[in-house]
Amino acid sequence: MPPRDRSHLFDILEALNSIRAFITGVDYDSFVENDMLLSAVIRKLEIVGEATKRLSSEFRSAHPEVPWKMMSGMNDILIHDYDQVDVELVWKTVSFETDKTKRMIEELVSGGDQDDRSIS
């Protein structure tokens, strides 16, 4: 795997790990009411989306099982429609999709050349 792609995968993992840490023990109502938490989660989702877009098209094509389009699409929604963010969609994404996506990315990273960056 090209070092650049590997670096972007680590950026995705770091952001997903942060999201998980942010929302652990938090319910939907608390999430919606906490602007700082919501802003932090949105920022990390933007990083996931941007890092996804920076992966080579060859790499993304070689791994169609990963929801690249959904990951980059969420970034577009959060950046370009910032004034109309669907908080419920953000909550559902981080509550139900991030762990599955994280496992997929971890598998890709562990299958490549080793790096000194931690994946957990």
VMD Tcl script that builds the backbone (N, CA, C; Angstrom):
set m [mol new atoms 360]
animate dup $m
set s [atomselect $m all]
$s set {name element resname resid chain x y z} {
  {N N MET 1 A 0.849 -1.169 0.000}
  {CA C MET 1 A 0.000 0.000 0.000}
  {C C MET 1 A 0.901 1.240 0.000}
  {N N PRO 2 A 0.577 2.204 -0.830}
  {CA C PRO 2 A 1.383 3.434 -0.853}
  {C C PRO 2 A 1.366 4.127 0.519}
  {N N PRO 3 A 2.499 4.674 0.934}
  {CA C PRO 3 A 2.568 5.330 2.247}
  {C C PRO 3 A 1.517 6.430 2.431}
  {N N ARG 4 A 1.201 7.122 1.374}
  {CA C ARG 4 A 0.199 8.196 1.473}
  {C C ARG 4 A -1.175 7.637 1.824}
  {N N ASP 5 A -1.551 6.552 1.169}
  {CA C ASP 5 A -2.841 5.930 1.482}
  {C C ASP 5 A -2.850 5.429 2.924}
  {N N ARG 6 A -1.762 4.828 3.324}
  {CA C ARG 6 A -1.664 4.323 4.695}
  {C C ARG 6 A -1.821 5.466 5.703}
  {N N SER 7 A -1.194 6.575 5.435}
  {CA C SER 7 A -1.297 7.734 6.320}
  {C C SER 7 A -2.739 8.228 6.422}
  {N N HIS 8 A -3.431 8.263 5.292}
  {CA C HIS 8 A -4.833 8.699 5.302}
  {C C HIS 8 A -5.716 7.710 6.068}
  {N N LEU 9 A -5.414 6.427 5.950}
  {CA C LEU 9 A -6.170 5.431 6.720}
  {C C LEU 9 A -5.977 5.643 8.222}
  {N N PHE 10 A -4.756 5.956 8.619}
  {CA C PHE 10 A -4.516 6.236 10.033}
  {C C PHE 10 A -5.265 7.488 10.485}
  {N N ASP 11 A -5.338 8.491 9.618}
  {CA C ASP 11 A -6.111 9.691 9.962}
  {C C ASP 11 A -7.581 9.338 10.180}
  {N N ILE 12 A -8.101 8.477 9.321}
  {CA C ILE 12 A -9.492 8.029 9.459}
  {C C ILE 12 A -9.672 7.294 10.787}
  {N N LEU 13 A -8.762 6.378 11.086}
  {CA C LEU 13 A -8.862 5.621 12.343}
  {C C LEU 13 A -8.788 6.525 13.568}
  {N N GLU 14 A -7.879 7.477 13.540}
  {CA C GLU 14 A -7.754 8.393 14.677}
  {C C GLU 14 A -9.044 9.174 14.885}
  {N N ALA 15 A -9.642 9.636 13.800}
  {CA C ALA 15 A -10.895 10.389 13.904}
  {C C ALA 15 A -12.022 9.495 14.418}
  {N N LEU 16 A -12.104 8.268 13.909}
  {CA C LEU 16 A -13.148 7.345 14.370}
  {C C LEU 16 A -12.959 6.980 15.843}
  {N N ASN 17 A -11.715 6.810 16.261}
  {CA C ASN 17 A -11.444 6.535 17.677}
  {C C ASN 17 A -11.874 7.711 18.552}
  {N N SER 18 A -11.606 8.913 18.090}
  {CA C SER 18 A -12.022 10.102 18.846}
  {C C SER 18 A -13.536 10.172 18.954}
  {N N ILE 19 A -14.217 9.924 17.850}
  {CA C ILE 19 A -15.685 9.950 17.863}
  {C C ILE 19 A -16.219 8.956 18.884}
  {N N ARG 20 A -15.690 7.744 18.858}
  {CA C ARG 20 A -16.149 6.725 19.802}
  {C C ARG 20 A -15.923 7.197 21.238}
  {N N ALA 21 A -14.758 7.764 21.513}
  {CA C ALA 21 A -14.468 8.259 22.863}
  {C C ALA 21 A -15.420 9.391 23.250}
  {N N PHE 22 A -15.719 10.258 22.302}
  {CA C PHE 22 A -16.606 11.393 22.583}
  {C C PHE 22 A -18.014 10.945 22.951}
  {N N ILE 23 A -18.531 9.927 22.269}
  {CA C ILE 23 A -19.953 9.588 22.446}
  {C C ILE 23 A -20.206 8.423 23.401}
  {N N THR 24 A -19.152 7.815 23.903}
  {CA C THR 24 A -19.343 6.715 24.848}
  {C C THR 24 A -20.098 7.220 26.076}
  {N N GLY 25 A -21.202 6.549 26.385}
  {CA C GLY 25 A -22.013 6.910 27.536}
  {C C GLY 25 A -22.958 8.079 27.308}
  {N N VAL 26 A -23.046 8.542 26.065}
  {CA C VAL 26 A -23.898 9.688 25.736}
  {C C VAL 26 A -25.133 9.189 24.998}
  {N N ASP 27 A -26.306 9.691 25.377}
  {CA C ASP 27 A -27.521 9.352 24.639}
  {C C ASP 27 A -27.847 10.473 23.646}
  {N N TYR 28 A -28.829 10.218 22.802}
  {CA C TYR 28 A -29.182 11.170 21.739}
  {C C TYR 28 A -29.533 12.548 22.295}
  {N N ASP 29 A -30.363 12.601 23.320}
  {CA C ASP 29 A -30.782 13.895 23.867}
  {C C ASP 29 A -29.588 14.693 24.388}
  {N N SER 30 A -28.685 14.028 25.070}
  {CA C SER 30 A -27.484 14.705 25.572}
  {C C SER 30 A -26.605 15.175 24.422}
  {N N PHE 31 A -26.518 14.361 23.384}
  {CA C PHE 31 A -25.726 14.705 22.205}
  {C C PHE 31 A -26.257 15.979 21.560}
  {N N VAL 32 A -27.551 16.034 21.355}
  {CA C VAL 32 A -28.188 17.174 20.691}
  {C C VAL 32 A -28.027 18.454 21.513}
  {N N GLU 33 A -28.071 18.325 22.819}
  {CA C GLU 33 A -28.017 19.494 23.694}
  {C C GLU 33 A -26.603 20.009 23.941}
  {N N ASN 34 A -25.595 19.240 23.580}
  {CA C ASN 34 A -24.213 19.615 23.869}
  {C C ASN 34 A -23.534 20.107 22.593}
  {N N ASP 35 A -23.530 21.418 22.406}
  {CA C ASP 35 A -22.983 21.995 21.178}
  {C C ASP 35 A -21.496 21.683 21.003}
  {N N MET 36 A -20.747 21.669 22.090}
  {CA C MET 36 A -19.322 21.378 21.978}
  {C C MET 36 A -19.099 19.945 21.497}
  {N N LEU 37 A -19.850 19.016 22.052}
  {CA C LEU 37 A -19.742 17.616 21.641}
  {C C LEU 37 A -20.159 17.447 20.186}
  {N N LEU 38 A -21.275 18.024 19.825}
  {CA C LEU 38 A -21.760 17.940 18.449}
  {C C LEU 38 A -20.733 18.522 17.482}
  {N N SER 39 A -20.173 19.663 17.835}
  {CA C SER 39 A -19.169 20.301 16.976}
  {C C SER 39 A -17.921 19.436 16.839}
  {N N ALA 40 A -17.493 18.823 17.933}
  {CA C ALA 40 A -16.308 17.962 17.896}
  {C C ALA 40 A -16.547 16.737 17.021}
  {N N VAL 41 A -17.710 16.128 17.150}
  {CA C VAL 41 A -18.040 14.951 16.342}
  {C C VAL 41 A -18.120 15.333 14.866}
  {N N ILE 42 A -18.764 16.446 14.581}
  {CA C ILE 42 A -18.866 16.891 13.189}
  {C C ILE 42 A -17.480 17.132 12.609}
  {N N ARG 43 A -16.604 17.759 13.361}
  {CA C ARG 43 A -15.242 18.010 12.873}
  {C C ARG 43 A -14.529 16.697 12.560}
  {N N LYS 44 A -14.661 15.717 13.424}
  {CA C LYS 44 A -14.004 14.424 13.178}
  {C C LYS 44 A -14.605 13.723 11.963}
  {N N LEU 45 A -15.912 13.862 11.758}
  {CA C LEU 45 A -16.527 13.295 10.550}
  {C C LEU 45 A -16.007 13.997 9.300}
  {N N GLU 46 A -15.767 15.291 9.402}
  {CA C GLU 46 A -15.182 16.024 8.272}
  {C C GLU 46 A -13.789 15.490 7.954}
  {N N ILE 47 A -13.018 15.199 8.989}
  {CA C ILE 47 A -11.677 14.637 8.787}
  {C C ILE 47 A -11.771 13.269 8.127}
  {N N VAL 48 A -12.703 12.443 8.581}
  {CA C VAL 48 A -12.908 11.132 7.949}
  {C C VAL 48 A -13.201 11.317 6.465}
  {N N GLY 49 A -14.105 12.220 6.152}
  {CA C GLY 49 A -14.479 12.444 4.756}
  {C C GLY 49 A -13.342 12.986 3.921}
  {N N GLU 50 A -12.606 13.934 4.466}
  {CA C GLU 50 A -11.495 14.526 3.721}
  {C C GLU 50 A -10.378 13.514 3.511}
  {N N ALA 51 A -10.051 12.747 4.536}
  {CA C ALA 51 A -9.016 11.717 4.392}
  {C C ALA 51 A -9.448 10.661 3.380}
  {N N THR 52 A -10.730 10.345 3.361}
  {CA C THR 52 A -11.258 9.389 2.383}
  {C C THR 52 A -11.053 9.911 0.970}
  {N N LYS 53 A -11.340 11.179 0.766}
  {CA C LYS 53 A -11.175 11.775 -0.564}
  {C C LYS 53 A -9.719 11.798 -1.004}
  {N N ARG 54 A -8.810 11.841 -0.052}
  {CA C ARG 54 A -7.385 11.902 -0.376}
  {C C ARG 54 A -6.778 10.532 -0.674}
  {N N LEU 55 A -7.495 9.473 -0.361}
  {CA C LEU 55 A -7.016 8.138 -0.739}
  {C C LEU 55 A -6.978 8.037 -2.255}
  {N N SER 56 A -6.032 7.294 -2.767}
  {CA C SER 56 A -5.958 7.135 -4.221}
  {C C SER 56 A -7.201 6.409 -4.727}
  {N N SER 57 A -7.614 6.766 -5.923}
  {CA C SER 57 A -8.792 6.108 -6.509}
  {C C SER 57 A -8.520 4.623 -6.710}
  {N N GLU 58 A -7.274 4.267 -6.970}
  {CA C GLU 58 A -6.913 2.857 -7.136}
  {C C GLU 58 A -7.145 2.085 -5.836}
  {N N PHE 59 A -6.759 2.695 -4.734}
  {CA C PHE 59 A -6.936 2.034 -3.444}
  {C C PHE 59 A -8.414 1.873 -3.125}
  {N N ARG 60 A -9.182 2.936 -3.307}
  {CA C ARG 60 A -10.620 2.856 -3.029}
  {C C ARG 60 A -11.289 1.819 -3.927}
  {N N SER 61 A -10.902 1.781 -5.186}
  {CA C SER 61 A -11.485 0.804 -6.116}
  {C C SER 61 A -11.129 -0.625 -5.732}
  {N N ALA 62 A -9.957 -0.803 -5.162}
  {CA C ALA 62 A -9.513 -2.143 -4.764}
  {C C ALA 62 A -10.230 -2.644 -3.507}
  {N N HIS 63 A -10.942 -1.743 -2.831}
  {CA C HIS 63 A -11.623 -2.111 -1.579}
  {C C HIS 63 A -13.057 -1.589 -1.581}
  {N N PRO 64 A -13.878 -2.134 -2.476}
  {CA C PRO 64 A -15.260 -1.647 -2.606}
  {C C PRO 64 A -16.149 -1.992 -1.408}
  {N N GLU 65 A -15.680 -2.867 -0.529}
  {CA C GLU 65 A -16.475 -3.239 0.648}
  {C C GLU 65 A -16.574 -2.093 1.663}
  {N N VAL 66 A -15.661 -1.148 1.577}
  {CA C VAL 66 A -15.674 0.004 2.488}
  {C C VAL 66 A -16.582 1.078 1.893}
  {N N PRO 67 A -17.437 1.681 2.701}
  {CA C PRO 67 A -18.388 2.674 2.177}
  {C C PRO 67 A -17.739 4.040 1.916}
  {N N TRP 68 A -16.781 4.063 0.989}
  {CA C TRP 68 A -16.050 5.298 0.697}
  {C C TRP 68 A -16.987 6.437 0.305}
  {N N LYS 69 A -17.954 6.116 -0.542}
  {CA C LYS 69 A -18.864 7.155 -1.036}
  {C C LYS 69 A -19.671 7.766 0.114}
  {N N MET 70 A -20.138 6.929 1.016}
  {CA C MET 70 A -20.882 7.428 2.172}
  {C C MET 70 A -19.979 8.303 3.047}
  {N N MET 71 A -18.733 7.877 3.228}
  {CA C MET 71 A -17.799 8.608 4.077}
  {C C MET 71 A -17.473 9.980 3.494}
  {N N SER 72 A -17.214 10.028 2.207}
  {CA C SER 72 A -16.914 11.325 1.592}
  {C C SER 72 A -18.178 12.156 1.421}
  {N N GLY 73 A -19.301 11.502 1.211}
  {CA C GLY 73 A -20.569 12.212 1.065}
  {C C GLY 73 A -20.991 12.908 2.344}
  {N N MET 74 A -20.735 12.281 3.480}
  {CA C MET 74 A -21.054 12.915 4.760}
  {C C MET 74 A -20.243 14.198 4.912}
  {N N ASN 75 A -18.998 14.156 4.493}
  {CA C ASN 75 A -18.152 15.347 4.539}
  {C C ASN 75 A -18.770 16.476 3.716}
  {N N ASP 76 A -19.217 16.154 2.520}
  {CA C ASP 76 A -19.829 17.171 1.654}
  {C C ASP 76 A -21.053 17.792 2.309}
  {N N ILE 77 A -21.876 16.958 2.913}
  {CA C ILE 77 A -23.079 17.460 3.588}
  {C C ILE 77 A -22.695 18.388 4.738}
  {N N LEU 78 A -21.738 17.965 5.543}
  {CA C LEU 78 A -21.362 18.749 6.721}
  {C C LEU 78 A -20.689 20.062 6.355}
  {N N ILE 79 A -19.898 20.056 5.302}
  {CA C ILE 79 A -19.190 21.270 4.892}
  {C C ILE 79 A -20.101 22.213 4.114}
  {N N HIS 80 A -20.757 21.694 3.097}
  {CA C HIS 80 A -21.507 22.566 2.189}
  {C C HIS 80 A -22.904 22.909 2.685}
  {N N ASP 81 A -23.475 22.058 3.507}
  {CA C ASP 81 A -24.803 22.332 4.062}
  {C C ASP 81 A -24.700 22.554 5.567}
  {N N TYR 82 A -23.645 23.244 5.964}
  {CA C TYR 82 A -23.370 23.443 7.386}
  {C C TYR 82 A -24.528 24.090 8.139}
  {N N ASP 83 A -25.330 24.870 7.436}
  {CA C ASP 83 A -26.438 25.571 8.089}
  {C C ASP 83 A -27.695 24.708 8.204}
  {N N GLN 84 A -27.634 23.497 7.651}
  {CA C GLN 84 A -28.798 22.611 7.667}
  {C C GLN 84 A -28.420 21.194 8.089}
  {N N VAL 85 A -27.449 21.071 8.976}
  {CA C VAL 85 A -26.977 19.747 9.384}
  {C C VAL 85 A -28.101 18.980 10.075}
  {N N ASP 86 A -28.312 17.768 9.611}
  {CA C ASP 86 A -29.314 16.872 10.194}
  {C C ASP 86 A -28.658 16.148 11.375}
  {N N VAL 87 A -28.899 16.661 12.567}
  {CA C VAL 87 A -28.261 16.120 13.765}
  {C C VAL 87 A -28.636 14.658 13.980}
  {N N GLU 88 A -29.852 14.294 13.647}
  {CA C GLU 88 A -30.268 12.899 13.800}
  {C C GLU 88 A -29.456 11.992 12.875}
  {N N LEU 89 A -29.187 12.443 11.653}
  {CA C LEU 89 A -28.354 11.672 10.724}
  {C C LEU 89 A -26.934 11.536 11.267}
  {N N VAL 90 A -26.401 12.614 11.803}
  {CA C VAL 90 A -25.062 12.558 12.399}
  {C C VAL 90 A -25.048 11.536 13.531}
  {N N TRP 91 A -26.049 11.587 14.410}
  {CA C TRP 91 A -26.123 10.656 15.538}
  {C C TRP 91 A -26.208 9.208 15.055}
  {N N LYS 92 A -27.080 8.956 14.093}
  {CA C LYS 92 A -27.223 7.589 13.580}
  {C C LYS 92 A -25.920 7.108 12.956}
  {N N THR 93 A -25.248 7.994 12.251}
  {CA C THR 93 A -23.980 7.625 11.618}
  {C C THR 93 A -22.947 7.241 12.664}
  {N N VAL 94 A -22.767 8.092 13.668}
  {CA C VAL 94 A -21.728 7.801 14.660}
  {C C VAL 94 A -22.128 6.675 15.607}
  {N N SER 95 A -23.415 6.468 15.783}
  {CA C SER 95 A -23.872 5.405 16.684}
  {C C SER 95 A -23.863 4.030 16.038}
  {N N PHE 96 A -24.159 3.979 14.734}
  {CA C PHE 96 A -24.366 2.680 14.089}
  {C C PHE 96 A -23.365 2.339 12.985}
  {N N GLU 97 A -22.672 3.316 12.448}
  {CA C GLU 97 A -21.802 3.039 11.300}
  {C C GLU 97 A -20.311 3.106 11.620}
  {N N THR 98 A -19.923 3.920 12.590}
  {CA C THR 98 A -18.492 4.143 12.778}
  {C C THR 98 A -17.736 2.906 13.254}
  {N N ASP 99 A -18.326 2.101 14.132}
  {CA C ASP 99 A -17.608 0.910 14.606}
  {C C ASP 99 A -17.368 -0.087 13.472}
  {N N LYS 100 A -18.380 -0.275 12.648}
  {CA C LYS 100 A -18.240 -1.198 11.514}
  {C C LYS 100 A -17.179 -0.675 10.537}
  {N N THR 101 A -17.233 0.606 10.256}
  {CA C THR 101 A -16.263 1.214 9.346}
  {C C THR 101 A -14.860 1.127 9.935}
  {N N LYS 102 A -14.744 1.386 11.220}
  {CA C LYS 102 A -13.442 1.311 11.890}
  {C C LYS 102 A -12.839 -0.084 11.749}
  {N N ARG 103 A -13.645 -1.110 11.943}
  {CA C ARG 103 A -13.134 -2.486 11.797}
  {C C ARG 103 A -12.623 -2.732 10.374}
  {N N MET 104 A -13.343 -2.243 9.381}
  {CA C MET 104 A -12.908 -2.422 7.991}
  {C C MET 104 A -11.569 -1.730 7.749}
  {N N ILE 105 A -11.433 -0.515 8.252}
  {CA C ILE 105 A -10.192 0.236 8.057}
  {C C ILE 105 A -9.044 -0.441 8.800}
  {N N GLU 106 A -9.297 -0.924 10.001}
  {CA C GLU 106 A -8.260 -1.634 10.760}
  {C C GLU 106 A -7.771 -2.862 10.003}
  {N N GLU 107 A -8.680 -3.568 9.358}
  {CA C GLU 107 A -8.282 -4.740 8.570}
  {C C GLU 107 A -7.388 -4.334 7.407}
  {N N LEU 108 A -7.708 -3.228 6.768}
  {CA C LEU 108 A -6.881 -2.758 5.657}
  {C C LEU 108 A -5.495 -2.363 6.147}
  {N N VAL 109 A -5.439 -1.668 7.264}
  {CA C VAL 109 A -4.157 -1.224 7.813}
  {C C VAL 109 A -3.323 -2.411 8.263}
  {N N SER 110 A -3.935 -3.359 8.948}
  {CA C SER 110 A -3.168 -4.497 9.456}
  {C C SER 110 A -2.698 -5.414 8.332}
  {N N GLY 111 A -3.323 -5.329 7.185}
  {CA C GLY 111 A -2.918 -6.140 6.046}
  {C C GLY 111 A -1.782 -5.536 5.249}
  {N N GLY 112 A -1.445 -4.270 5.542}
  {CA C GLY 112 A -0.392 -3.583 4.796}
  {C C GLY 112 A 0.931 -3.639 5.521}
  {N N ASP 113 A 1.889 -2.907 4.995}
  {CA C ASP 113 A 3.199 -2.810 5.633}
  {C C ASP 113 A 3.050 -2.142 6.992}
  {N N GLN 114 A 3.853 -2.572 7.936}
  {CA C GLN 114 A 3.754 -2.025 9.286}
  {C C GLN 114 A 4.276 -0.597 9.328}
  {N N ASP 115 A 3.718 0.149 10.245}
  {CA C ASP 115 A 4.033 1.554 10.441}
  {C C ASP 115 A 4.123 1.761 11.944}
  {N N ASP 116 A 4.738 2.838 12.371}
  {CA C ASP 116 A 4.861 3.066 13.804}
  {C C ASP 116 A 3.652 3.760 14.409}
  {N N ARG 117 A 2.642 4.034 13.634}
  {CA C ARG 117 A 1.433 4.656 14.171}
  {C C ARG 117 A 0.504 3.567 14.692}
  {N N SER 118 A -0.098 3.818 15.829}
  {CA C SER 118 A -1.000 2.853 16.468}
  {C C SER 118 A -2.357 2.862 15.791}
  {N N ILE 119 A -3.020 1.695 15.722}
  {CA C ILE 119 A -4.341 1.638 15.099}
  {C C ILE 119 A -5.455 1.537 16.120}
  {N N SER 120 A -5.149 1.536 17.398}
  {CA C SER 120 A -6.249 1.442 18.372}
  {C C SER 120 A -6.242 2.608 19.323}
}
mol reanalyze $m
mol bondsrecalc $m
mol representation Tube
mol addrep $m
